[in-house]
Amino acid sequence: MANPKKGTSQARNEFIWGWLFILPTMIGLIILNIIPIFQTIYQSFFKAGDFGRNNIFVGLQNYITLFKDTEVWQSVLNTFKYAIVEVPFSIAIALVLAVFLNRKIAGRAAYRTIFFLPMVAAPAAIAMVWRWLFNSEFGLLNHMFGVNVEWISNPSIAVFSIAVIGIWSIIGYNMVLFLAGLQEIPRDYYEAADIDGASGVRQFFNITIPLLSPTIFFVTITRVIGGLQVFDLIFMVMDKNNPALYKTQSIVYLFYQNSFVENNKGYGSTIVVLLIVIIMIITVFQMIAQKKWVHYN
């Protein structure tokens, strides 16, 4: 018969050590995420004073201005355009690459490294390379295809050109996550499917997709949030005097302009609150929808 005191002591030690292990993460989450969220919401009810002091309480005036500001809603539309292109294409391409690179092929490790390289490349270097590729006068893309397209200065297509950079940059990260998920799928399913004569395409849709659906859901959630928070690509690729900037700037870019360029941190905080609400609404719908297509085994 087990000693109850010993069992109680062991449970207590596990409880203490468990909290000690997660405490640094919880402290970081509270200090770096939770507190700033409430500070941002609080700041949105004020007009920033000079040098960050003597803030003036304006109540809901920032929110009234926000709903009347056409530039804000244009940035929301721009952000959705970017996310609608970047998220599905980056996930689909990464998934196909992961399936191919999960097989035993020559140079598999080298291919994985090559596709992951954009994740570790300096963002400034990425911006310089893609600005050269998209250059309308001597860019490589126009030279290769024999066209004269203003990739990043045409308001109609600039945001989609930025989305192409986003797809290229994030494919490697998504691929690594999918590779990790593929490693957890037992090979027995594929062997049984081969015996039954199922083609590779049928195996992909009937075995890989359902069993990988939790990973796909996680990647989708994180990429939607990341896509809605796009800033660095737009900031580095688009010049301030670019005629397509108005049709390209994202919500976070507009927040940066108001908070740190125009020093209107109160209104900038209001824009961030709008982004938080949008992300929360979309995430809630995703959580509801995942019950119909995500299979947890």
Secondary structure as UniProt FT lines:
FT   HELIX           4..29
FT   HELIX           30..34
FT   HELIX           35..43
FT   TURN            44..45
FT   STRAND          46..47
FT   HELIX           50..52
FT   STRAND          56..57
FT   TURN            59..60
FT   HELIX           61..68
FT   HELIX           70..101
FT   TURN            106..107
FT   HELIX           108..120
FT   HELIX           123..134
FT   TURN            136..138
FT   HELIX           140..145
FT   TURN            151..153
FT   TURN            155..157
FT   HELIX           158..183
FT   HELIX           187..195
FT   TURN            196..197
FT   HELIX           200..203
FT   HELIX           204..208
FT   HELIX           209..228
FT   HELIX           232..237
FT   TURN            240..241
FT   TURN            243..244
FT   TURN            246..248
FT   HELIX           251..256
FT   HELIX           257..261
FT   HELIX           265..293
//
